[in-house]
């Protein structure tokens, strides 16, 4: 090994390769153990771990490093990390080029790994918005509610449409926004050919990357639903009339809509920044009583924008099935690990509400769902006796490690959720098409299934309006 920590790799024997196999989930704990054993706890706390876009790791000390220690620490990290050790510079001292700047980088996030705190920079090709600090609940402007789920088919968009039409029937002005560009549904539910606007959220993202959105385009993002009642339901669909008339261009637009925008001054706008700016612009152009956002299913980049970046109340839909608890535990554990502030984390969790979708009428079965949610949030939701746990689409299997504590995987004691709601299963809504089946949006029809959800949102709106008046 050379003095700068570089090491040449030859192909190990099959037996040695099996012995030194390190996977992604093992790599960061292995780094923490290696640095602690070679440099001490103080070096771990003051230094910095960097994970690059491939997942490889290196460590930067806040102290000087002589050649002898550089070689020995580099060898220890190489042995501990296997293929997850950076090949160019696995260890560096404060005197090395660029280290001082890295040690004071705003991208550093303190995380807990195997019971120890380490400062981490996590470089990503995608998913960078998941590292953003959640935006606090908006206390000015229009109240916002995000409808999210891990998978489609749980009635998320149906619930949003019912809430929107219910509010409009009582004279409220509602803005509904469809962020699910790969499986759009809200526009088809609430708009017809005559009311679909020229543009959709996909066009706003593509056009905004090249130039500021004009007032004309913003107006043409919004279509007024005929289901408005005494109030009004305005809709920003995922696809507008132009996309529907030119379907061959849709995938080309999607390929560009998810990209970051680099401005002339060098400022980078991520998906979170762009979505938040577009919704703000639409809000400014009209007076609404509430904004309802239909998030993309799963844990995609645009889901991060909806869940972390809009300052909204969050409704997490899921049926009583393993994917719900495994997936949401992954989401909540991630937020818990990467939060820079316990206060901000606690505030975010306080406005997250789990919604049991397709809930049975049996009270005992609903209570069982609540019990599973409680176990999930306390950190012991999954059967750790199994070697692997199948996760929903978009996740990789997780190898469970008995040495990992619940605190590493679950929520902190201070994080709690406001409420667990339910939407009852009702075959009347199995084929939801309110434009053609107006009886589906009569209060008599939807009250039993959606009454609890509607009551929760009505109460949240009343609380907000009361706070403003005072």
Secondary structure in CASP SS format (residue, H / E / C, confidence):
PFRMAT SS
TARGET T0000
AUTHOR 0000-0000-0000
METHOD secondary structure of the structure
MODEL  1
X C 1.00
X C 1.00
X C 1.00
X C 1.00
X C 1.00
X C 1.00
X C 1.00
X C 1.00
X C 1.00
X C 1.00
X C 1.00
X C 1.00
X C 1.00
X H 1.00
X H 1.00
X H 1.00
X H 1.00
X H 1.00
X H 1.00
X C 1.00
X C 1.00
X C 1.00
X C 1.00
X H 1.00
X H 1.00
X H 1.00
X H 1.00
X H 1.00
X H 1.00
X H 1.00
X H 1.00
X H 1.00
X H 1.00
X H 1.00
X H 1.00
X H 1.00
X H 1.00
X H 1.00
X H 1.00
X C 1.00
X H 1.00
X H 1.00
X H 1.00
X H 1.00
X H 1.00
X H 1.00
X C 1.00
X E 1.00
X E 1.00
X E 1.00
X E 1.00
X C 1.00
X C 1.00
X C 1.00
X C 1.00
X C 1.00
X E 1.00
X E 1.00
X E 1.00
X E 1.00
X C 1.00
X C 1.00
X C 1.00
X C 1.00
X C 1.00
X C 1.00
X H 1.00
X H 1.00
X H 1.00
X H 1.00
X H 1.00
X H 1.00
X H 1.00
X H 1.00
X H 1.00
X H 1.00
X H 1.00
X H 1.00
X H 1.00
X H 1.00
X H 1.00
X H 1.00
X H 1.00
X H 1.00
X E 1.00
X C 1.00
X C 1.00
X C 1.00
X C 1.00
X C 1.00
X E 1.00
X E 1.00
X C 1.00
X C 1.00
X C 1.00
X C 1.00
X C 1.00
X C 1.00
X H 1.00
X H 1.00
X H 1.00
X H 1.00
X H 1.00
X C 1.00
X C 1.00
X C 1.00
X C 1.00
X C 1.00
X E 1.00
X E 1.00
X E 1.00
X E 1.00
X E 1.00
X C 1.00
X C 1.00
X E 1.00
X E 1.00
X E 1.00
X E 1.00
X E 1.00
X E 1.00
X E 1.00
X C 1.00
X C 1.00
X C 1.00
X C 1.00
X C 1.00
X H 1.00
X H 1.00
X H 1.00
X H 1.00
X C 1.00
X C 1.00
X C 1.00
X C 1.00
X C 1.00
X C 1.00
X C 1.00
X C 1.00
X C 1.00
X C 1.00
X C 1.00
X E 1.00
X E 1.00
X E 1.00
X E 1.00
X E 1.00
X E 1.00
X E 1.00
X C 1.00
X C 1.00
X C 1.00
X C 1.00
X C 1.00
X C 1.00
X H 1.00
X H 1.00
X H 1.00
X H 1.00
X H 1.00
X H 1.00
X H 1.00
X H 1.00
X H 1.00
X H 1.00
X H 1.00
X H 1.00
X H 1.00
X H 1.00
X C 1.00
X C 1.00
X C 1.00
X E 1.00
X E 1.00
X E 1.00
X E 1.00
X E 1.00
X E 1.00
X C 1.00
X C 1.00
X C 1.00
X C 1.00
X C 1.00
X C 1.00
X C 1.00
X H 1.00
X H 1.00
X H 1.00
X H 1.00
X H 1.00
X C 1.00
X C 1.00
X C 1.00
X C 1.00
X C 1.00
X C 1.00
X C 1.00
X C 1.00
X C 1.00
X C 1.00
X H 1.00
X H 1.00
X H 1.00
X H 1.00
X H 1.00
X H 1.00
X H 1.00
X H 1.00
X C 1.00
X C 1.00
X C 1.00
X C 1.00
X C 1.00
X C 1.00
X H 1.00
X H 1.00
X H 1.00
X H 1.00
X H 1.00
X C 1.00
X C 1.00
X C 1.00
X E 1.00
X E 1.00
X C 1.00
X C 1.00
X C 1.00
X C 1.00
X C 1.00
X C 1.00
X C 1.00
X E 1.00
X E 1.00
X E 1.00
X E 1.00
X E 1.00
X C 1.00
X C 1.00
X C 1.00
X C 1.00
X H 1.00
X H 1.00
X H 1.00
X H 1.00
X H 1.00
X C 1.00
X H 1.00
X H 1.00
X H 1.00
X H 1.00
X H 1.00
X H 1.00
X H 1.00
X H 1.00
X H 1.00
X H 1.00
X H 1.00
X C 1.00
X C 1.00
X C 1.00
X E 1.00
X E 1.00
X C 1.00
X C 1.00
X C 1.00
X C 1.00
X C 1.00
X E 1.00
X E 1.00
X C 1.00
X H 1.00
X H 1.00
X H 1.00
X H 1.00
X H 1.00
X H 1.00
X H 1.00
X H 1.00
X H 1.00
X H 1.00
X H 1.00
X H 1.00
X H 1.00
X H 1.00
X C 1.00
X C 1.00
X C 1.00
X C 1.00
X C 1.00
X E 1.00
X E 1.00
X E 1.00
X E 1.00
X E 1.00
X C 1.00
X C 1.00
X C 1.00
X C 1.00
X C 1.00
X C 1.00
X H 1.00
X H 1.00
X H 1.00
X H 1.00
X H 1.00
X H 1.00
X H 1.00
X H 1.00
X H 1.00
X C 1.00
X C 1.00
X C 1.00
X E 1.00
X E 1.00
X E 1.00
X E 1.00
X E 1.00
X E 1.00
X C 1.00
X C 1.00
X C 1.00
X H 1.00
X H 1.00
X H 1.00
X H 1.00
X H 1.00
X H 1.00
X H 1.00
X H 1.00
X H 1.00
X H 1.00
X H 1.00
X H 1.00
X H 1.00
X H 1.00
X H 1.00
X H 1.00
X H 1.00
X C 1.00
X C 1.00
X C 1.00
X H 1.00
X H 1.00
X H 1.00
X H 1.00
X H 1.00
X H 1.00
X H 1.00
X H 1.00
X H 1.00
X C 1.00
X E 1.00
X E 1.00
X E 1.00
X E 1.00
X E 1.00
X E 1.00
X E 1.00
X E 1.00
X C 1.00
X C 1.00
X C 1.00
X H 1.00
X H 1.00
X H 1.00
X H 1.00
X H 1.00
X H 1.00
X H 1.00
X H 1.00
X H 1.00
X H 1.00
X H 1.00
X H 1.00
X H 1.00
X H 1.00
X H 1.00
X H 1.00
X C 1.00
X C 1.00
X C 1.00
X C 1.00
X C 1.00
X C 1.00
X C 1.00
X C 1.00
X C 1.00
X E 1.00
X E 1.00
X C 1.00
X C 1.00
X C 1.00
X C 1.00
X C 1.00
X C 1.00
X C 1.00
X C 1.00
X E 1.00
X E 1.00
X C 1.00
X C 1.00
X C 1.00
X C 1.00
X C 1.00
X C 1.00
X H 1.00
X H 1.00
X H 1.00
X H 1.00
X C 1.00
X C 1.00
X C 1.00
X C 1.00
X C 1.00
X C 1.00
X C 1.00
X C 1.00
X C 1.00
X C 1.00
X E 1.00
X E 1.00
X E 1.00
X E 1.00
X E 1.00
X C 1.00
X C 1.00
X H 1.00
X H 1.00
X H 1.00
X C 1.00
X C 1.00
X C 1.00
X C 1.00
X C 1.00
X C 1.00
X C 1.00
X C 1.00
X H 1.00
X H 1.00
X H 1.00
X H 1.00
X C 1.00
X H 1.00
X H 1.00
X H 1.00
X H 1.00
X H 1.00
X H 1.00
X H 1.00
X H 1.00
X H 1.00
X H 1.00
X H 1.00
X H 1.00
X H 1.00
X H 1.00
X H 1.00
X H 1.00
X H 1.00
X H 1.00
X H 1.00
X H 1.00
X H 1.00
X H 1.00
X H 1.00
X H 1.00
X H 1.00
X H 1.00
X H 1.00
X C 1.00
END
